[in-house]
Amino acid sequence: MSELQDLVALIRANTPLLVIETPDETRVMELFRQSLLHVWRALWRWSVTEGLRRVDMDSEDESTIAPDLSATLQDIRAAGQRGIYVLLDATPYLGYASYQRALRDLIERRDCQPHVLVLVGAKVELPAALEPFAVRFALQLPDANVLLKMVKEEAGDYARQNGGRRVEVDPDAVRQIVRNLRGMSMTDARRIARHLIWRDGALGPHDLPELDRLKFELLNKSGHLHYEYDTAHFADVGGAQRLKRWIEQRRPVFVQDPPPPGLEPPKGILLLGVQGCGKSLVAKATAGGFGVPLVRLDFGTLYDKYQGETEKNLRAALASVEQLAPCVLWIDEIEKGLATDSGETDGGLSRRVLGYLLTWMAERKSRVFLVATANQVEQLPAELLRKGRFDEIFFVDLPDTATRAEIFALHLDRRKLSREGIDLAALAAAAEGFSGAEIEQVIVSALYAAHADATGLDTPALLQAIRDTRPLSVLMAEQVAALRAWALPRTVPAN
């Protein structure tokens, strides 16, 4: 059934109390006006600023009843014909026993007509005495056709206010904008469309990053998510050739909606590896490879001292991520957010969080690609590692000689330093056991030394910085060796 048909059925059934949570009051009133074409009722609207006003006429009735809600409820009870009464933002008044009683009398039809009462607000929390009588009605989110019509309306409004100057439109970009606006309320979608149009009088591919940013800011009200504006490209990642091919093979399926017959969008990958070997950079590059936004979930901010709030925070964060789809969700150092003990030390909280995350990973239908990174595999729950949770588990190992040379070249180019006279092969050989992050710091240290000596950067200076550095593979040799021994036979090498 359609949204309108559902509402008409509830009105015909004389449902005594409807609750609609939405900030879009205009859309609610329009939906009720449409319902009057199928079932006749008098339609009234109440607010504390306007009082009670009949609104089912061609022009709204100018006569109003005083805005006091208590008097309004008494007048509704005395009305001689049944009607639909839409009460806007009335919830704060229902904390008083007298208002609850008056509303309860209307709900139970005590000496009154079988009215339909509707409570509308951005958030409607009912007193316990009224909750059993309420039927919550959820507005459907606008589909692609409705959103496209709205974008055209905003473009027409722009032209009217700018002396007939029409909005420059790229049809392919508009289709992608409409697709990315799906999952949002009409109010929020209209706000974003208006912003994109009015900032330069055009709708084109350049608007897509701005749309992603605005959409994220609207959805991330909890602050548990972080929008990563600078996503890397795979060209910025040294090595990881096998992983790059894996992402490239799956990109067309991930971005195509719906996916090709017989295929489902890829779900995600787990990146294990030695610290500093580029797992975070690969996570960013994955979003760049797919051409979608990157959102990072900060597990530490989810935890709350009050019972049930942590799970609620996780649900809200994942729901917001799904509304941002298609996107990449990055959970960095996931082992720090998911304990491996039985949950006895935290009252079972970690097990409940893990359980909900695993359920979401298995059952989600949205195009959210999960990239989780971890340094300490022994702390990961076994349930997370079993096949089916992730599409693949990759191991990002210490770079080999060729990859080290590539990383030296990348960091020199990034700093706009000339490679002329730099012996990359000698540097790569001398830096055996160095991670990508440590190679970057070698260049930084050599640059400081060259600046202090008022000399240029050359191979001897870089070799000296290498000799002065003790890499993690030396400082934590036992731990690094244990991680490599565990991962190499069990995971897929990224390179």
N, C-alpha and C positions, 0 to 999 in steps of 0.2 A: 504493500500500500504506500501511497505517496504521503508526504508530510501533511498536506491539506486533508486528504481522506482520513488520516489518523485523527486529526483534530476534530473534523466533522463528526466522526464516530463517538468521540468523547463528549461532544456537546449534545448529540442526540441521546446519549445515555444519561444525560443530566448529571454528569460527574460534578460533585459538589465543590471540590477544591483542586485546582490545577496549579502547579508550580513550574515556572519557566525561568531558568537561569541564563541570562544573556544581557549584554550591555546594549543590544540593538533593539530598543523599544519601538522604533519606527517599523521595523520588519515584523515585530509581533503584532502591532495594530493592523498592518496591512494584511497579515495572514488571517486575522479574525474577520476583517472586512470581507475577504474572499470567502470565508466560511458561511457568511450570511446568504450567499447565492445558493447554498445547498440546504440550509436549515435556518428558519426565521427566528431571530431573537433580537431584543433591543440590546444594543452594545453601548456600554458605558466605560468611561476611563476616569480613574481617580489619581490625583497626586496632591501632595501637601501644598503645592503652590497654586494649583488651579481648582482644587476641590473636585466634585463629581460632575462630569460633563457627558452628555449623550453625544456619541460620535458616529452613529450609523446613518445619519441623514446625509443629503448631498452636501450641505454645509453644516458645520458643527453648531449645535444648539448653543446659543449665547447664555442661556440660563444655567447657572451652576449652583451646587449645594456647597455650603461652607466646608473648608478644607479639613475641619476636625474629623478624624477618622471615627471616633465614637459616634458622632452624630450621623456620619455617612452610613455606618453599619446599621443604625436604627432605621434610617430612611430606606435602605435596601430591604430590610425586613418588612417594612410597611408597603413596599411596592406592590401594585395590583397585578402586574404582569411579569412573567419570568424574563430574566435577562442575563446577559453576560457582563460581569463586572471585573474589569482589569484594574488591579490595584498596583500602582508603580511605587516601588521602594517602601512598601508598608511594613516590612519585616521588623525594623527597629521598634515599632510600636507594640508588637505582639509579645514583648516581654512583660507587659502588664496583665494582671489576671482579668481585669474587666474587659480588655480587648479580646483576650483569648476566649472568654465566655461568650461575648457577643458573636464572635466568628463561629464558635462551636454551635451556637443556636441556629445560625444560618446553614451550617453544614448538615445539621441533623433535622432541618426543615421544621423547626418549631414555629408554628403559626406564620409561615411564610411560603412564598412560591419556590419551586425547585430551581433556584438560581445556580449559575455556574460562576464561581469565584476564581479569579486568576491572580496569583501573586507573581510579579515580575521584578527581577533585580539582577544585578551582576553576580551576586552571591546571595542565595536565600537559605538561611538556616532557621528551621522552624523549631518552636518549643516542643518538648517531648509529648505534650498533650495533644498537639495538632498533627504531628508527623504521621500517625497511623491513617489519617483521613486523606492525605495528600497523594496525588498522582503526578509524578514528575514527567514533564513533556520536554523532550530535547529537540531543539531546532536542528534541522539538517543543514550541514555546511553547503555553501553554494557550489554547484557543479561547474564544469568548464564553460558551458553555454551561458550561464548566468554571469560568470566572471567576465567573459568576453564582452557581453552586453554592457556590463558596468564600465569596463575600460573604454569602450566606445562612447559611453555617456560622458565620462570624464574628459575624453579628448574633445567632444563637442562643446562641453562647458568651457574648456580652455580657448577654443576658437571664438566662442561668443564674447568672452571677456578680453580678447586680444584683437579686436577689429577684424575678425574673420580669418586670422592667420591659423592655418591648419597645422596639426601636429604631424611632424615627420615620422612616418611609421615604417618599420622593417617587419613585414608579415611573419617571418620565421622567428624573430625575436619576440614579437607579441604572443605567438603561440607558446613559446617557452616561458614567458612571463606569466601567462595564464596558468600554465601547468604548475609553476612554482608557487602560485597563489592558492592552489587547491589545499584544503585542510585548514584554511583560516576562515574566521567569521567575515561576513560581508563588510562590517565596519572597519576591521583591520585591513582587509584587502583593498578597500576603497582608499584608505589613508595612504597605503604604500603606492598604489597606482597614481594617485594625485601627486605625491611627492616626485615620482619618476617623471611624470609629464611636465610639471611646473618647473623643475630645476633647469631644463634646457629646451623645452618645447619639442622633444623628440622621444621616441621609444625605439631603442636599438640594442645591439649586443652589449654595448658599454653599460647598459642599465642593470645587467644581470648580477654583477658583484655587489652593486648597491642594494639591489632587491634582497639578496641573501643577508646582507648586514642588517637591514631594517627588519627583516623577518625574524632574525635571531634576537634582536633587541626586544621585539614585542613578546617573543615566546619565553625568553630566559628571565622570568621574573624572580626565580629562586636564587639565581647567582651561582648555581652548581656547575654550570656549563661555561666554557670559554671559547669564543669564536677565534680561530686562528686565521688571521688575515693574510699572512705571508706563507702560503703553501709552496713547498719546493717543487722542483721538477726533477724527473729521474736523471736528467743530464747533470744535476748538481750532486748526485750520489755516486761515489766511487765504488766500483764493483757491483755486487748484488745482481749479476746478470740473469740468473735463473729466476729471481723474484720479479725483475723487470719484465721478463717474458711472460710470466704467470699473470701479472696485472694487465699487460697489453692484450693477452688472449681473452680476458674476461671483461674488458672495458666495453665493447659493443653490446654485450648482453646486459651489463649493469645499467647503462644509460638508456637502453631501449625500453619503452613502456607502451604496451606490454612486451615481455621478453619473447624471443623466438619460441615456436612450439617445441615442447619437450625439454626446455631449459628453464631453470629458475635463476634469479639474480644471485651472484655470489654473496655469501653471508659474512665472511671475515677471515682474518688470519691472526695467529699468535706469533710474535717475534721474540725469540729467546736469544740471548747473546751476552758477550762480555761488555761491561760498561764502557761507554765511549766509542763503541764500534758503529754507531750511526742508526740505532733502532728508531730514535725519535725523528731523525731526518727521513728515514724510510717511511714512517707513518705520514709525515707531511707530504712526501713525494707521492704516496699512494693517492691522496686526495687530488694532487695535481695531475697524476696520471689518469684518473677517472674524470677529471674536469668538474669536480663538485666541491662544495664547501667542506671544511674540516672543523669539527667541533670536539673539544677536549672535555672529558668528564673528570672533575676533581673529586675523587672518592673521599678525600679527607673532609670535605665540607658537608658530606651527606650525613655524617654521624651526629646524632642528637641525643641529649641525655634523657629525653622524655620517651616513654614507652610508645612504640609504633611510629614515631616521627621519622626515624631513619629510613624505614621501608617506604613511608609516604614520600619522602624526598627523592628516593630512587625511582619510584613510579612516576613522579611528576617530571623528573629529569629525562627519563626515557621516553615519556609521552611527548615532551617538547622536541626531542631529537627526531621522533617519527614524523612530526609535523614539518620538520626541516628537510625531510627526504626529497630527492636523493642527496645523500651526504655520507661522509666518513666520520664515524665516531671513534675517537682515540682515547683509550684508557691507558695512561702511562704508569708503569710499575704496578701492575694490577695485583701483584702478590702482597703489596702493602695494604690493600683494601680488603683482601679476602684471607682470613686466617685459616689455618689447616687444623686447628684443634677442634674438639667436639663442641665448642661453644659454651663450655661450663664457666669459663672466666668472664664471659659477657652476657650471661643469661640466654644464650642461644641466638644472640643478635646476628653474629657473623654467619651462622648457618642459614638464617632466614634471608639475609641479604644475598648470599650465594644462591639459595634456592630460587629467589625471584629472578636474579640475573640469568640463571641457567634456563628458566622457563621462558623468559623473554627471548633469549638467544635462539631457542628451539622453535618458538611459535610465531615470531614476528613475521608479518607479511610485507612490511614497508621496505623500501630500498635504502636500508641503512647498513653500510659496510663497516664492520667492527674491526679495528686494529688495536690489539692489546700487546703491550710490551712488558717483558719481565727480565730481571737480572738473576734472581735466585729461584731456580726451578724447584728446589726442595720445599719451598714454602707454598707452592701452588697446590690447590686441592685436586685430588685425582679426578673428581667429576668434571673439572674444567678441561682436563687434558685428553679425555677419551675422544675417539673419533666421532665426528658428527657435531661437536660443539663449534669447532672451527673448520673451515674448508681445508686449511693446511697449517702446519706448524713449521716455521722457518727458523733456522739457526744462523744468526749473524756472527760469524767468527772473526778472529783477528785477521786483518787484511794480508793477503799474500804479497809477494814482491811486486807483481804487475799492478795490483790494486793500490799499493803504497805509492808507487810512482804516479799513478793517476790522481791520488788524493793530494800529493804535493803540488801537482800541476793545477788542480782545481783551486786550492787555497791561494796559490800565487796569483792566478788569474782573477780571483774574487777581490783581491787587494790591489789589482791593477799593477802588479809587479812584473817586470820583464823576466822571462825565463832564459834570456840569452846568457850563456855562460854558466847556467845552473846545470849540474850533472844529476839529473833525476835518477838515473840508474844507480849511481853511487849513494845517493841519499836513501833510496828504497832499500838497498842492501844493508846500509848501516842501521836502519830503523826497524830491523826485524823484531817482532814482538810488540810493536807500537800500535795503538788503536788510532782511528781517524782523529779523535779529539786530541790525542797526544801529539800527532803529527802537526795539527793546527797550532798547538802551543809551542812546538819547536820553532815554527816560522815566527810566531809572536816574540819568543825569547830572542831569536837571532835578530829580529828587527830592532828590539830595544838595545841590544848590544851594538848594532851598527849605528844607531842614532847616537848613542853615547860616545862612540869613537869617531863620529862624523865620517863614517865610511859607507860604502854601498853594500847591499846584501849580496853575498856570494856563496859558493859551495863550501869553502872552509868554515865560514861563520855558521852555516846550517849544520855541518858535521860536528862542530864544537857544541852546539845546542843539543844535538842528539846525545853526545857523550855525557853531557851534564844532566840528562834526564833519566830518571828511573821509572820505567813504565809500570803499569798495573800488573802486567804479566810477570814482573819480577817482584814487586812489592807484595802481591797476593798470589804468588805462584801456585800454591796448593789449591786455593779456591778456584782459580781460573782453570787449572788442569782438571779438577773434578768436574766442573761445568762442561768442559769440552768432552771429557770422557763419557759423560751422561748423554750429551746432546747429539754428538756426531753419529752414533748408530741408530738414534731414535727419531731424528727430525730431518727435514730437507734442507740442505745447505742453501743459503741465500745466493751465494756466488756460483 
